[in-house]
Amino acid sequence: MVERKSYIDRLLPFVDKPVIKVITGIRRSGKSTLLKQIVQVLENRKVSPEQIILINMELMEFDHLRNYREFYDYIKEKQSKSKDKCYVLVDEIQEVSEWEKAINSLLAEQKCDIFITGSNAKLLSSELATLLSGRYVEFKIYPLVFSEFLQFRKEKQPQIAIQDEFLLFLKYGGFPGVHHIELEDAIIRQYLQAIYHSVLLKDVIVRNSIRDAAMLDNISKYLIDNSGKITSAKGISDYMKSQKRKVSVDTVLNYIRFSCDAMLFEKVERYDVAGKRLLETHEKYYISDIGLRFATLGFTPQSISSQLENIIYLELKFRNFEVTIGKIGDLEIDFIATKGNEKYYFQVCTQLTDQKVIEREYRSLEMVPDSFPKYVLSLDQGFETNTSGIKWMNIIDFLLDKSSTPG
Protein backbone atom coordinates (compact mmCIF):
# COMPACT_ATOMS: atom_id res chain seq x y z
CA MET A 1 0.00 0.00 0.00
CA VAL A 2 1.56 3.27 -1.17
CA GLU A 3 1.45 5.93 1.53
CA ARG A 4 -0.24 9.17 0.49
CA LYS A 5 2.13 11.14 2.67
CA SER A 6 0.99 14.61 1.64
CA TYR A 7 -2.52 14.00 2.95
CA ILE A 8 -1.33 12.19 6.08
CA ASP A 9 0.96 15.12 6.90
CA ARG A 10 -1.97 17.54 6.65
CA LEU A 11 -4.14 15.37 8.87
CA LEU A 12 -1.61 14.65 11.62
CA PRO A 13 -1.78 18.09 13.33
CA PHE A 14 -5.51 17.52 13.92
CA VAL A 15 -5.26 14.06 15.50
CA ASP A 16 -6.55 14.21 19.10
CA LYS A 17 -7.96 17.67 18.52
CA PRO A 18 -11.69 18.31 19.31
CA VAL A 19 -12.78 18.69 15.69
CA ILE A 20 -14.27 16.22 13.22
CA LYS A 21 -11.84 15.36 10.45
CA VAL A 22 -13.86 15.23 7.20
CA ILE A 23 -12.21 13.63 4.15
CA THR A 24 -14.00 14.28 0.86
CA GLY A 25 -13.29 13.25 -2.71
CA ILE A 26 -14.77 11.63 -5.79
CA ARG A 27 -15.56 7.92 -5.54
CA ARG A 28 -12.54 5.63 -5.87
CA SER A 29 -10.05 8.44 -5.23
CA GLY A 30 -8.50 6.58 -2.29
CA LYS A 31 -10.43 7.74 0.78
CA SER A 32 -10.85 4.21 2.17
CA THR A 33 -7.13 3.54 1.82
CA LEU A 34 -6.33 6.85 3.50
CA LEU A 35 -8.46 5.84 6.51
CA LYS A 36 -6.50 2.58 6.72
CA GLN A 37 -3.26 4.55 6.63
CA ILE A 38 -4.52 6.72 9.49
CA VAL A 39 -5.18 3.49 11.40
CA GLN A 40 -1.54 2.51 10.77
CA VAL A 41 -0.39 5.87 12.13
CA LEU A 42 -2.47 5.32 15.26
CA GLU A 43 -1.09 1.79 15.70
CA ASN A 44 2.45 3.16 15.35
CA ARG A 45 1.56 5.52 18.20
CA LYS A 46 0.74 2.47 20.36
CA VAL A 47 -3.03 2.93 20.20
CA SER A 48 -4.60 -0.43 21.09
CA PRO A 49 -6.94 -2.27 18.65
CA GLU A 50 -9.84 -1.85 21.14
CA GLN A 51 -9.55 1.92 20.77
CA ILE A 52 -9.92 1.89 16.98
CA ILE A 53 -13.41 1.64 15.48
CA LEU A 54 -13.22 1.40 11.68
CA ILE A 55 -16.53 1.30 9.77
CA ASN A 56 -16.85 1.04 5.99
CA MET A 57 -20.47 1.70 5.06
CA GLU A 58 -19.97 0.11 1.64
CA LEU A 59 -19.50 -3.31 3.29
CA MET A 60 -22.46 -5.60 4.00
CA GLU A 61 -20.98 -6.12 7.46
CA PHE A 62 -22.23 -2.66 8.40
CA ASP A 63 -25.46 -2.60 6.41
CA HIS A 64 -27.50 -2.67 9.64
CA LEU A 65 -26.08 0.72 10.69
CA ARG A 66 -27.86 2.89 8.11
CA ASN A 67 -30.01 4.55 10.76
CA TYR A 68 -28.23 7.11 12.95
CA ARG A 69 -29.55 5.56 16.17
CA GLU A 70 -28.28 2.06 15.32
CA PHE A 71 -25.02 3.60 14.14
CA TYR A 72 -24.60 5.50 17.42
CA ASP A 73 -25.45 2.48 19.56
CA TYR A 74 -22.93 0.33 17.68
CA ILE A 75 -20.13 2.82 18.35
CA LYS A 76 -21.10 3.19 22.02
CA GLU A 77 -20.99 -0.58 22.44
CA LYS A 78 -17.52 -0.74 20.90
CA GLN A 79 -16.44 2.25 22.97
CA SER A 80 -17.44 0.54 26.19
CA LYS A 81 -14.75 -2.09 25.66
CA SER A 82 -11.98 0.44 26.14
CA LYS A 83 -11.24 2.71 29.11
CA ASP A 84 -9.21 5.07 26.93
CA LYS A 85 -10.21 7.48 24.19
CA CYS A 86 -11.48 5.78 21.03
CA TYR A 87 -10.77 6.66 17.43
CA VAL A 88 -13.84 6.42 15.19
CA LEU A 89 -13.16 6.22 11.44
CA VAL A 90 -16.21 5.98 9.16
CA ASP A 91 -16.00 5.52 5.39
CA GLU A 92 -18.89 6.87 3.25
CA ILE A 93 -20.76 8.42 6.17
CA GLN A 94 -23.54 9.71 3.88
CA GLU A 95 -24.91 6.16 3.75
CA VAL A 96 -26.10 6.64 7.35
CA SER A 97 -29.38 8.57 7.48
CA GLU A 98 -29.15 11.69 9.69
CA TRP A 99 -25.56 10.75 10.47
CA GLU A 100 -24.80 14.22 11.81
CA LYS A 101 -26.92 13.57 14.93
CA ALA A 102 -24.73 10.66 15.96
CA ILE A 103 -21.45 12.34 15.01
CA ASN A 104 -22.28 15.59 16.82
CA SER A 105 -23.26 13.66 19.95
CA LEU A 106 -20.04 11.62 19.90
CA LEU A 107 -17.98 14.79 19.54
CA ALA A 108 -19.84 16.51 22.40
CA GLU A 109 -19.17 13.53 24.70
CA GLN A 110 -15.41 14.14 24.21
CA LYS A 111 -14.53 10.46 24.42
CA CYS A 112 -13.46 9.83 20.84
CA ASP A 113 -11.54 11.33 17.95
CA ILE A 114 -13.60 11.26 14.75
CA PHE A 115 -12.63 10.84 11.09
CA ILE A 116 -15.31 10.55 8.39
CA THR A 117 -15.24 10.33 4.60
CA GLY A 118 -17.85 11.01 1.95
CA SER A 119 -18.09 11.18 -1.82
CA ASN A 120 -20.80 13.76 -2.28
CA ALA A 121 -19.69 17.39 -2.03
CA LYS A 122 -23.20 18.75 -1.56
CA LEU A 123 -23.63 16.57 1.47
CA LEU A 124 -20.16 16.96 2.90
CA SER A 125 -19.04 20.42 1.87
CA SER A 126 -21.67 23.06 1.29
CA GLU A 127 -23.79 21.69 4.15
CA LEU A 128 -21.02 20.87 6.61
CA ALA A 129 -21.17 24.17 8.48
CA THR A 130 -24.84 23.59 9.25
CA LEU A 131 -24.65 19.86 9.91
CA LEU A 132 -21.59 19.97 12.15
CA SER A 133 -22.00 23.45 13.64
CA GLY A 134 -18.55 24.53 12.50
CA ARG A 135 -16.75 21.88 14.56
CA TYR A 136 -14.90 20.24 11.69
CA VAL A 137 -11.95 20.59 9.34
CA GLU A 138 -12.24 19.36 5.75
CA PHE A 139 -9.55 17.61 3.71
CA LYS A 140 -10.28 17.16 0.02
CA ILE A 141 -8.35 14.39 -1.67
CA TYR A 142 -7.88 13.78 -5.37
CA PRO A 143 -6.94 10.77 -7.47
CA LEU A 144 -3.20 10.28 -7.86
CA VAL A 145 -1.02 13.06 -9.23
CA PHE A 146 1.91 12.03 -11.42
CA SER A 147 4.47 11.67 -8.60
CA GLU A 148 2.07 9.31 -6.78
CA PHE A 149 1.30 7.47 -10.02
CA LEU A 150 5.02 6.72 -10.33
CA GLN A 151 5.14 5.40 -6.76
CA PHE A 152 2.38 2.92 -7.59
CA ARG A 153 4.11 1.88 -10.80
CA LYS A 154 7.48 1.41 -9.10
CA GLU A 155 5.94 -1.07 -6.67
CA LYS A 156 5.29 -3.45 -9.57
CA GLN A 157 8.06 -2.37 -11.93
CA PRO A 158 11.11 -0.84 -10.18
CA GLN A 159 12.81 0.10 -13.49
CA ILE A 160 10.59 2.54 -15.37
CA ALA A 161 11.02 5.16 -18.10
CA ILE A 162 9.58 8.45 -16.88
CA GLN A 163 8.51 9.66 -20.34
CA ASP A 164 6.65 6.41 -21.07
CA GLU A 165 4.97 6.52 -17.69
CA PHE A 166 3.82 10.08 -18.29
CA LEU A 167 2.12 9.00 -21.52
CA LEU A 168 0.30 6.29 -19.55
CA PHE A 169 -0.73 8.85 -16.93
CA LEU A 170 -1.90 11.25 -19.63
CA LYS A 171 -4.25 8.57 -20.92
CA TYR A 172 -5.29 6.57 -17.83
CA GLY A 173 -5.27 9.29 -15.17
CA GLY A 174 -4.86 8.81 -11.44
CA PHE A 175 -7.55 6.56 -10.01
CA PRO A 176 -5.57 4.19 -7.74
CA GLY A 177 -7.57 1.12 -8.84
CA VAL A 178 -5.98 1.35 -12.28
CA HIS A 179 -2.81 -0.13 -10.74
CA HIS A 180 -4.59 -3.28 -9.60
CA ILE A 181 -5.65 -4.40 -13.07
CA GLU A 182 -3.86 -5.14 -16.33
CA LEU A 183 -2.69 -2.00 -18.13
CA GLU A 184 -4.45 -2.56 -21.43
CA ASP A 185 -6.58 0.11 -23.05
CA ALA A 186 -9.79 -1.93 -23.27
CA ILE A 187 -9.55 -3.13 -19.66
CA ILE A 188 -8.64 0.26 -18.20
CA ARG A 189 -11.32 2.05 -20.20
CA GLN A 190 -13.97 -0.38 -18.98
CA TYR A 191 -12.86 0.20 -15.39
CA LEU A 192 -12.91 3.99 -15.76
CA GLN A 193 -16.30 3.88 -17.46
CA ALA A 194 -17.64 1.97 -14.46
CA ILE A 195 -16.41 4.74 -12.13
CA TYR A 196 -17.91 7.46 -14.34
CA HIS A 197 -21.32 5.76 -14.54
CA SER A 198 -21.30 4.95 -10.82
CA VAL A 199 -20.71 8.60 -9.88
CA LEU A 200 -23.27 9.78 -12.43
CA LEU A 201 -25.90 7.34 -11.17
CA LYS A 202 -25.36 7.32 -7.39
CA ASP A 203 -24.11 10.85 -6.74
CA VAL A 204 -25.97 12.81 -9.40
CA ILE A 205 -29.04 11.05 -10.82
CA VAL A 206 -30.35 9.28 -7.72
CA ARG A 207 -29.39 11.99 -5.24
CA ASN A 208 -30.98 14.78 -7.28
CA SER A 209 -33.91 12.81 -8.74
CA ILE A 210 -32.89 13.58 -12.32
CA ARG A 211 -35.30 12.33 -14.95
CA ASP A 212 -33.34 12.98 -18.13
CA ALA A 213 -30.23 10.89 -17.51
CA ALA A 214 -29.26 10.97 -21.18
CA MET A 215 -29.14 14.79 -21.18
CA LEU A 216 -27.03 14.77 -18.01
CA ASP A 217 -24.61 12.38 -19.69
CA ASN A 218 -24.46 14.62 -22.77
CA ILE A 219 -23.74 17.71 -20.69
CA SER A 220 -21.07 15.87 -18.67
CA LYS A 221 -19.35 14.71 -21.86
CA TYR A 222 -19.53 18.26 -23.24
CA LEU A 223 -17.75 19.55 -20.11
CA ILE A 224 -15.14 16.81 -20.39
CA ASP A 225 -14.54 17.62 -24.05
CA ASN A 226 -14.28 21.34 -23.26
CA SER A 227 -12.23 21.05 -20.08
CA GLY A 228 -10.19 24.20 -19.57
CA LYS A 229 -12.23 26.27 -22.02
CA ILE A 230 -14.48 29.16 -21.04
CA THR A 231 -17.93 27.62 -20.73
CA SER A 232 -21.42 29.03 -20.26
CA ALA A 233 -24.75 27.36 -19.64
CA LYS A 234 -26.23 29.25 -22.60
CA GLY A 235 -23.44 28.01 -24.84
CA ILE A 236 -24.17 24.42 -23.80
CA SER A 237 -27.92 24.95 -24.28
CA ASP A 238 -27.32 26.34 -27.78
CA TYR A 239 -25.01 23.44 -28.64
CA MET A 240 -27.59 20.87 -27.52
CA LYS A 241 -30.22 22.66 -29.58
CA SER A 242 -27.94 22.34 -32.63
CA GLN A 243 -27.86 18.60 -31.90
CA LYS A 244 -31.69 18.49 -31.91
CA ARG A 245 -31.82 18.19 -28.11
CA LYS A 246 -33.69 20.96 -26.31
CA VAL A 247 -32.61 21.88 -22.78
CA SER A 248 -33.12 25.11 -20.84
CA VAL A 249 -30.27 27.22 -19.47
CA ASP A 250 -31.59 26.67 -15.93
CA THR A 251 -31.50 22.89 -16.39
CA VAL A 252 -27.93 23.09 -17.70
CA LEU A 253 -26.92 25.17 -14.67
CA ASN A 254 -28.50 22.65 -12.31
CA TYR A 255 -26.91 19.66 -14.01
CA ILE A 256 -23.47 21.32 -13.90
CA ARG A 257 -23.92 22.16 -10.22
CA PHE A 258 -25.00 18.61 -9.40
CA SER A 259 -21.99 17.21 -11.29
CA CYS A 260 -19.63 19.54 -9.42
CA ASP A 261 -21.28 18.50 -6.14
CA ALA A 262 -20.48 14.90 -7.07
CA MET A 263 -16.87 16.00 -7.74
CA LEU A 264 -16.88 15.00 -11.39
CA PHE A 265 -15.79 18.56 -12.17
CA GLU A 266 -14.37 21.60 -10.46
CA LYS A 267 -15.42 25.13 -11.36
CA VAL A 268 -12.56 27.64 -11.49
CA GLU A 269 -13.33 31.33 -11.31
CA ARG A 270 -11.59 34.13 -13.19
CA TYR A 271 -9.58 36.81 -11.40
CA ASP A 272 -8.97 40.27 -12.79
CA VAL A 273 -5.29 40.91 -12.01
CA ALA A 274 -5.50 44.64 -12.68
CA GLY A 275 -8.81 45.17 -10.86
CA LYS A 276 -7.88 42.69 -8.11
CA ARG A 277 -11.32 41.10 -8.00
CA LEU A 278 -13.05 37.86 -8.90
CA LEU A 279 -15.19 37.99 -12.03
CA GLU A 280 -18.70 36.55 -12.03
CA THR A 281 -18.78 35.16 -15.57
CA HIS A 282 -16.77 33.05 -18.01
CA GLU A 283 -15.52 30.44 -15.55
CA LYS A 284 -13.86 27.21 -16.61
CA TYR A 285 -14.40 23.60 -15.57
CA TYR A 286 -11.75 20.95 -15.05
CA ILE A 287 -12.24 17.19 -14.75
CA SER A 288 -11.48 15.68 -11.34
CA ASP A 289 -9.35 13.06 -13.09
CA ILE A 290 -8.13 13.10 -16.68
CA GLY A 291 -8.80 9.36 -17.01
CA LEU A 292 -12.49 10.24 -17.29
CA ARG A 293 -11.79 11.70 -20.74
CA PHE A 294 -10.38 8.36 -21.85
CA ALA A 295 -13.43 6.64 -20.34
CA THR A 296 -15.99 8.77 -22.14
CA LEU A 297 -14.38 10.18 -25.30
CA GLY A 298 -11.29 8.07 -25.84
CA PHE A 299 -7.76 9.40 -26.24
CA THR A 300 -6.84 11.70 -29.11
CA PRO A 301 -3.65 13.73 -29.71
CA GLN A 302 -5.80 16.83 -30.28
CA SER A 303 -6.86 16.77 -26.61
CA ILE A 304 -3.33 16.76 -25.15
CA SER A 305 -3.15 20.52 -24.66
CA SER A 306 -6.29 20.66 -22.50
CA GLN A 307 -5.23 17.51 -20.62
CA LEU A 308 -1.87 19.06 -19.74
CA GLU A 309 -3.67 22.11 -18.39
CA ASN A 310 -6.01 19.84 -16.40
CA ILE A 311 -3.02 17.95 -14.97
CA ILE A 312 -1.36 21.16 -13.80
CA TYR A 313 -4.61 22.36 -12.22
CA LEU A 314 -4.97 19.10 -10.23
CA GLU A 315 -1.29 19.23 -9.24
CA LEU A 316 -1.72 22.73 -7.82
CA LYS A 317 -4.81 21.63 -5.89
CA PHE A 318 -2.85 18.62 -4.60
CA ARG A 319 -0.18 21.06 -3.37
CA ASN A 320 -2.96 22.77 -1.41
CA PHE A 321 -3.22 25.98 -3.45
CA GLU A 322 -6.30 28.03 -4.18
CA VAL A 323 -6.46 28.29 -7.96
CA THR A 324 -8.07 30.87 -10.24
CA ILE A 325 -7.80 31.80 -13.90
CA GLY A 326 -6.11 35.14 -14.49
CA LYS A 327 -7.31 37.96 -16.71
CA ILE A 328 -5.14 40.96 -17.48
CA GLY A 329 -6.46 43.31 -20.12
CA ASP A 330 -7.60 41.17 -23.04
CA LEU A 331 -5.13 38.41 -22.19
CA GLU A 332 -5.50 35.33 -20.04
CA ILE A 333 -3.21 33.67 -17.52
CA ASP A 334 -3.89 29.95 -17.26
CA PHE A 335 -3.56 29.76 -13.46
CA ILE A 336 -2.94 31.94 -10.45
CA ALA A 337 -2.08 29.74 -7.45
CA THR A 338 -2.22 31.26 -3.97
CA LYS A 339 -1.60 29.95 -0.47
CA GLY A 340 -1.33 32.42 2.38
CA ASN A 341 1.20 35.03 1.26
CA GLU A 342 2.49 32.85 -1.59
CA LYS A 343 1.41 33.46 -5.18
CA TYR A 344 2.47 31.87 -8.47
CA TYR A 345 1.45 32.52 -12.08
CA PHE A 346 1.40 29.80 -14.75
CA GLN A 347 1.05 29.45 -18.49
CA VAL A 348 0.74 25.88 -19.80
CA CYS A 349 1.26 24.76 -23.39
CA THR A 350 2.27 21.64 -25.29
CA GLN A 351 5.37 23.04 -27.02
CA LEU A 352 7.01 26.40 -27.61
CA THR A 353 7.41 25.70 -31.29
CA ASP A 354 8.35 29.13 -32.62
CA GLN A 355 8.82 32.77 -31.67
CA LYS A 356 5.15 33.55 -32.22
CA VAL A 357 4.09 30.90 -29.70
CA ILE A 358 6.77 32.03 -27.24
CA GLU A 359 5.56 35.63 -27.42
CA ARG A 360 1.94 34.52 -26.95
CA GLU A 361 2.68 32.44 -23.87
CA TYR A 362 4.95 35.02 -22.22
CA ARG A 363 3.00 38.17 -23.05
CA SER A 364 0.33 37.95 -20.35
CA LEU A 365 2.88 37.09 -17.64
CA GLU A 366 5.05 40.05 -18.67
CA MET A 367 2.09 42.35 -18.04
CA VAL A 368 1.62 41.25 -14.41
CA PRO A 369 2.80 44.17 -12.25
CA ASP A 370 3.96 42.23 -9.16
CA SER A 371 7.15 40.26 -8.50
CA PHE A 372 5.69 36.87 -7.54
CA PRO A 373 7.16 33.83 -9.39
CA LYS A 374 5.93 33.27 -12.94
CA TYR A 375 6.26 30.05 -14.95
CA VAL A 376 5.75 28.85 -18.48
CA LEU A 377 5.34 25.06 -18.52
CA SER A 378 5.65 22.91 -21.64
CA LEU A 379 6.78 19.48 -22.84
CA ASP A 380 9.90 20.92 -24.51
CA GLN A 381 13.29 19.52 -23.52
CA GLY A 382 16.17 21.85 -22.70
CA PHE A 383 14.34 25.03 -23.65
CA GLU A 384 16.34 27.97 -22.30
CA THR A 385 14.72 31.31 -21.62
CA ASN A 386 14.34 33.67 -18.72
CA THR A 387 12.39 36.52 -20.25
CA SER A 388 11.52 39.30 -17.82
CA GLY A 389 12.17 36.99 -14.87
CA ILE A 390 9.69 34.39 -16.15
CA LYS A 391 10.97 30.85 -15.61
CA TRP A 392 10.42 28.01 -18.06
CA MET A 393 10.09 24.42 -16.81
CA ASN A 394 9.43 21.10 -18.46
CA ILE A 395 6.00 19.90 -17.33
CA ILE A 396 7.23 16.51 -16.11
CA ASP A 397 10.07 18.13 -14.17
CA PHE A 398 7.59 20.52 -12.57
CA LEU A 399 5.28 17.67 -11.55
CA LEU A 400 8.19 15.85 -9.88
CA ASP A 401 9.86 18.91 -8.33
CA LYS A 402 7.84 20.06 -5.32
CA SER A 403 10.45 22.72 -4.51
CA SER A 404 9.16 24.79 -7.45
CA THR A 405 5.99 25.52 -5.47
CA PRO A 406 6.37 24.23 -1.89
CA GLY A 407 3.26 22.65 -0.44
N, C-alpha and C positions, 0 to 999 in steps of 0.2 A: 504494500500500500504506500503510494507516494505521498509524502507529507506536504500539505498545502500551507507551507510555513508562513507566508504573508498573512493569511487570514488568522492562523493560530496566534501570531504575534499581536495582531490587533485585538483579539479576544482576551488574551491573558491578563491585561491590566484590569479587566472587569470581573475576573473570577473572584468569588467571595465578596462581591460588592452587592448592595441591596437594590439591584436593578435587574429586570428581566432581559436576558440576552436573546435578541430576535434575529435569526438568520434567514434571510430571504433570497430567492433566486428562482430562475426558471426550472421546471422539472428536469431531472437528470443532470443537473449542473454540479452535483457532488455534495449536497447538503448532508445526506445521510452519512457519507464517509467522513465529513468534517466533524459530525457529532461523535463518531467512533474515535477520531483522533483526539478530541477533547477528553474522552474517557481515558485514553492512553496517557494524556498529560496528567489527569487526576490520579491515575494508578501510579505514575512515576513520582507523584507527590505523597505516596503512601496512604492514599484514601482507600478504605476497605471496600470490597465488593458490596457489602450490605448498605453502604452509603450511596451507591450509584443506582439510580432508577432510570433505565433507558427504555423508551417506548417508541416503537415505529408503527404509526397508525396505518401504514400500508400492509402490515402483516395480519393475517387472519388471527394470530395469537391474541391480538388486541382489539378484535372486532367488537367485543362486548363493551368497549369503553367509549362508544360514540356519543353517549349522553354525559354532560358535564358532571352530574352527580355521581354516576358510576366511575367516571374518570378520577374524580376527587377521592372517592372512597378507596379506590385501588392504590393510589399514591399514599394515602394515610396509613393503609395497612402495611405497605412496604416500609414506610417511614418508622413505624412502630418497632421494627426489628433492629433499629440502630439507635444508640443513645446520642450519637453525634449528628452534626448537620448532614443532611442528605443533598445529593446533587441530582436534580430532575432534568432529564434531557428527552424532549418529545419531538419526534420527526413528523411533519405534516399535521400540525396542530389543528388546521382548519377542518379536519375530518371529525373533530369533536364539536358537537353542537353547543353553542354558548360557552365555549372553552374559556373565555375571559373571566367568567365567574370563578371557576376553579383556580385559575392561575393567579388572579388577584388575591384570592383568599390565602393561597399558599405563600405568596410573597408577604402578605400582612402578618402571617404567623411567625415569620422570621426564623424558620427552622430548615429552610432549604434554599439552595442556589439554583436558579432556573434558566434553562436554555431551551428555546423552541425554534422550530423551523417551519416554513410555509412556502408554497409555490405561488400563491396568488397575491399580487401586489395590492389590489384593492382591499383585500381582507387584512393584509399584514403590513400595509404602509400608510395609505391615506387615512385609515381608520384607527391606527394604533394609538394615537394620542387620546382618542375617546375611549377605546376599549381598555387601555392599560393606564389611564390617568397620568400619562407622562412618566411613568416609572419604568422606562425601558431604554435600551440602546439598540439600534438596528445595524446589522452588518449585512450588506448585500454582496453575494458571491456570484461569480460568473463562471461559465465553462472555462476550460484551460486556455491560458494565453500561451504564446509560442514557447517560452522558456519552460513552462510546466509540461507542455506537449512533449518536449525533448526529454524531460525527466521520465515520463511514462515510456517513451520509445527506448530509452537507454536501459530500462529494466529488462526488456526482452532482447535488445540488440545493442550491446555495449559499443560496437564500432558503427557509427552512423555518419553520413555525409550531410552536413547542415543544409546545403542548398536543396538537396533532394527531399529532406524532411520538411523544409519550408513549403515546397510544392504540394506535399501531402497535406500539410496544415491549411494551405490556401484552399484546398478542395474539400477536405473532410471536417475542418473546424475543430472545436475544442471540447465536445462532449466526452467526458472520461470513458464512457462505455464503449467508445470506438476502439479502445485499446484492448478490449477483451474479446474481440471478434476478428475474423480474418480480414486483412486490409485489401479487399477487392471491391471495385467500384459498385458492383451490383449489390453486394452484401451490405456495405456501408450505407449506400443510398436507402436500402430498405429499412435499415435500423433508424436512420435519421428521419425518414418519412413517418415512421411509427411515433417518434417523439413529437414531430410537428402536429400530426393528427391527434395525438393524445392531449397536447396542450390546447389545441383548437377546440376539441370536444369538451374536455373536463373543465378547463379554466376560462373558456370564453362562451361556448354555445350553451352548455348546461347551466353555468353559473348566472348567465345573463338572459336566459330564456330566449335565445335567438331563433327565429323561425326560418330565415333564409340563410341556411348554412353555406349554400353554394356561393352567394354573394359575399359572405364573409371570407370565404376561401379566395375568391377573386381579388378582393381588396388586399388581403394579406400578401398574395403573390405580387400584386402591383407594388406594394411597399418594399417587398424584398427586391424586386427588379429595379426599383428606383432608390435603393438605399444610398444615402449621402447626397441626394438631389433635393432641391427645394420642392416641397410638396404641399398642395392645398387640397382641402376636401372638395372644393368646386372643381379643381382640375381632375380629380379622380372621378367625380360624378359625371363630368363631361366625357371622360374617356370611356366609362362604362356605357354611356348613352351611344357613343360611336360604335360600340360593340353590341348594340341592340339589347342592352340590359339597363333598365331604368332604375336609378336609386337616388334618393334625395341627399342633399348636402348634410342634413342633420343625421341621417342614418349613417353616412360615411364617417362623420365625426364620432358618433357613438361606437361604431365598429372599431375605429382606430383606437379610441380610448380603452375599450374593453381589451384589445390586443396588447396595448401597452401595460394595462393592469396585469395581464397574464405573463408579462415579461417577454413576449415575443419580440417586441421592439422597444427602443428608447427614443423619446422625443428630445431633440437638442435645440435649444433656443439660440437666437442670434443676438449678438452684442455689438452695439455701436461703439467702436473704439474712441472715436472723436467725441461723441455725445455722452460717453460713459453711462450707457443705460441699455437695459434689455429691450429688444424689439418684440412686438406682439404678433407679428406675422412672418410668414416665409420660413418656418422652422424646417428642420430636416429630421429624418427618422433613420436609425441604424438598427440592424438585426442584432439580437442578443448573442447569436453565434453564426459565423459565416457558413457553417456546414448546412444551415437551413436553406441557403441558396441552392446548394448541390441537391438537397432533398427535393426541392420543389421545381426548380428550373433547370437543373443540370449545371455542368461546368463549361463555360465558354471563355476563350481568351479575351473577348471584348469586355467581360465583366471584371477583369483583374484590377483595373484602376479603382473602381468603387469598393472592391473587396479589401484592397490595401488600406484605403481610408477607414473602412469599418474596423480592420484589425488594429490600426493605431488608436482609434476611438476606444475600443475595448481595453487596450493596453493601458491607456491613460486612466480609465475608470478603475482598472485593477490596481494601479499605483495610487489610488485613492484621491484622484483629482476631481474637482468640479470642471465640467467641460462645456464650453459654448462655441458657437461659430462666430467668427469675427467679421465685422463689416467696417470698412474704412473708405469713405467716399463711395465710389461705384465699384470698388474692389472687395474681394472676399478673402478672409483668412480661414483656412480649413478648421483649425482648432485653437482656442485659447484655453489653456489648462491652468487652474488656480488651486492653491491649497495654502490657507493662511496668508502669509506675506509673499509666498512664492507665486510666480507667474511665468508661463512659457507660451510661445507662439509657434505654430506648426503649419507648414505647407507640405502636402503629400502628393507625390506623383509617381508614375511608373518609371519613366526615364527622362533625364535632361538631355534630350537628343540633339538640340541645336541652340544657338544663341537666342532665338525667338522664344523658345520654351523656357530657357533660363531666365530671361527678362520677365516673362509672365509670372513665374513662380516666385521670384524675388521681389517684384514690384510692390506688392501689398505689404510685405514685411518691412521694406525700406521706408514706407510711409508711417509706420508706427512710431509715435513720438517718445516712447519711454525706452529704458535701457535694459529691460528684462530679456533673458535669453530667447533667441529666435532660431528656428531650425527649418531647413528644407530636407525632407526625407525622400529617398528614391531607391530603386533597385540597382542603380549604377555601381560599378566597382572602381575604386580609386579616383573618384571625381574630386578635384581639388579646387575649392573656391571659398573665400571668406569675405564676400561682398558686404560692405557696410556692417561688419560684425556679425553677419548671419552665418551660422554654421551649417554645413552640409553633413549628413550622415547616411550611410547605407541603412535601409529599413531593417534588415536582419540584425545588423550590429546594434541598432537602437533597441530592438526588442530584447536583446540579450545583455545590454549594458544598462543596468539600473542606475548607475552613477550619473547618467545623462539627465535624468529627472528623479532625484531621490524620492523614495516613497514606498 
